Amino acid sequence: MDNVTLAMDALRWRLAECIAWCSRHGSMPDAATAASKLRTPEVCPRGFTYLRDKHGYAQMEPPLGFQSSEQLQDVVEQASSLRVEQLKLSNSYPLAPANHLAGGRLLCYAPHENLAEGVEEKETQGYFDVHATPPWDTWLWFVTQQTRFQNRPYRQEFWYDTYLISWVPPELINIVDTGAVYTSSTFALAWADELDWELLAQLRAANIPT
């Protein structure tokens, strides 16, 4: 079994875990509710906190954009491991890897490219923090590979080469789309279906829309 296949299997399990965990939070009728429900203290990576600064902006501290690629990889793995622990403790670990997105959508976030303008936080009622970081309960995977745009939507051939993939619950897709992805002036957020990366291509080949 090659490395891509192994990574694909791991990503599908990670996706199943994320969906199972986020689904336990119940209904999220608006982004403000999701902002609190999807930042479970038990899943927050060790050494990080979530706070509101003196100007009223909410953020992870230290910000993800201040971490090296190696550190970011470790942070995402930590969040995933903590989520697995909680799923097993509650006897709700998924029985099989994901073969769908449960109506959700995959979002990519490049923490080193965000300018902390705060527009994403404001427009999504806190679903993103001031650095446009998505809630850690939704984190899936960390990528360090040059990634192309599929259709060059911004007249660019390439996106970024260091980014986090997260899962967006179905009821929040619209506000994330209109309030962040196409509002941010830094383009640090992109939907996975805009991008061409080998594991995303593998998901599509397995009929799992990204």
N, C-alpha and C positions, 0 to 999 in steps of 0.2 A: 504494500500500500504506500503510495507516494505521499510527500509532505502536504501537497495541496489537498488531497483526499482526507488526510488526517485532520488538517485545519478545518476543512469543510464540515466534517463530523463534529468537531469541537464547537464550531460556530453554531450549528443547528441545535446542539444541546444547550449552549449558552442562551440561544434565543428562546428555547422552551422554558428554561429556568426564569428568564426575565419576564416572559408573558405570564407564567404561573404566579410569580411573586407580585407583579403589578396588579394582576386580577384579584388578588386577595384583598386589595385595598378597597374594593367595592366601587360604587358609582362615583365618577368624577365629572359632575355636571359643568364645571367651568375650570379654567386654568388656575385660578387662585386656589381652589380646592386641591387640584393636582400638585400644585407647587409645594404644599405642605405634606400631602400624603406620600409623594414619591421621593421624599428625602428622609427615609427611615434612619434614625440614629444608629441602629444596629448594623446597617449596611455601609455607613459612611467610612471611607478608608481611614485607617489609623493615622494620627498625626494631623488630620484635617478637621476644621470646624466650619460651621455655617453661621454667619453673623451679619448684622446690619451696621454699616459704618456711620460716622457722625453726619454724613450728608444724606443718609436715608437709603443708601443703596445696599442690597443684599449680595453677599458673595461668599464663595468658598475661600477659606484662608488656610494655607497660602493658595493663591490662584493657580490653576492648572498651567496657565501660560508661563509661569515662572519655573516650571519643572523641565528637566531634560527629557529627551525621548525615552531613555532607559527608565527614568523615574515614572514617567507617565504610563509606561507599559506595566510597571509594578503596581501603580495605583489602580488601574483598571482591573488587574488580576485580583487585587485585594478585595475590591468591591464585589467582584464575581464570587470569590470564595466565601465571603461573609453572607452573601445572598443564599448560596447553597446551604450553608450552615443553618440559616433560619428556615429554609424550606424543609430540611430534614428534621429539624426540631419540631416543626408543626405538622409533620407527616403529610406534606403537600408537594414533595418533590415529583416532577413530571415522570411519567412512565415511558416516554419515548422522545426522541429528538423532534424538533419542530419540522413540520412539512407545510407550514403556512405562517402568515404574519398576524393571524387572528384579527384581521381587519385593520391592523396598524400599518406603520410605514417606517422605513429605516432612514435615520438622519445622520449626517456626518458633520463633525465639528472640529475645526482646526484651531486649537487653543492658542498657538503661537501667533496667529494672524489677527486676533481680535484686538480692538483698540479701547475696549471698556467704555464705549460711549453710553451704555445704559439703555439704548433704544429698545433692544430686545427684551430686557426685563420689564420696561414700562408697557410695551405693546402686548405682552403676553401675560400680564398680571402676575409676574413673578415666576412663571414656569422656567424661564431662564434667569440666571443671576446677571449682575452687571457686566460680567465678562462673557455673557452668552453661553455659559456652561449649562447643559441640560441636567435634570435631576439625576443623582447617582444611582437610584434604583433602576433606571432605564439603560444603564451602560452595558454594552455588549462586547466590544472588541476594540483593540488599538492597532492602527495601521501605520507602518513606516515604509511606504513604497510610493514612488511617483505615480500619480493617478491622472488619467485623462478624462476630459469631459466626453460624454457620448455624442452630443450634438452641438458642442461649442455654443451654449446658450449666451455666453457673454463675449463671444468672439475670441475666446481663449482656447488653446488646445489642451492645456494642463490645468488641473486644480492644484492642491497642495500634497505634500508627501508625508505629512505627520498629522494624523487625525483620529478622533474617537468616533465610533459608530454607536448610536443608541436607538432604542425602539420607542416610537411615539404611539401611544394608545389611540385607537380610532376616533374617539370623541374629541381628541385634541389636535387632530391633523390640520383642521382649517385655521385655527388660531396660530399654530406654529408656522404654517405656510404664509399667511398674510401678515402676521405680526413679527416675524423674525427672518425667515429665509429670504423673502423679497423686500424686506425693510432695511436690513443691515447694510450699511455702506461699505463694510469691510469684506463681505462675501466669505466670512468665516464659517458659514452654515450652508450646507447643500444637501438636497435629497439624494439618497443613494442611487435612485433610478436615473439621475443625471450623470452618474460617474461610471467609468469603466475600469474595474479592478478585478483581479482574477477570481477571488472568492465571491464577489458579487455576481460575476458571470456564472460561476458554478451554481449559485442559488437559483439564478434564472433558468439555467439548464435543467434544474431539478423541479421546475415549475413552481418555485417559490418567488413570487414577485417581490422586488425590492422597493 
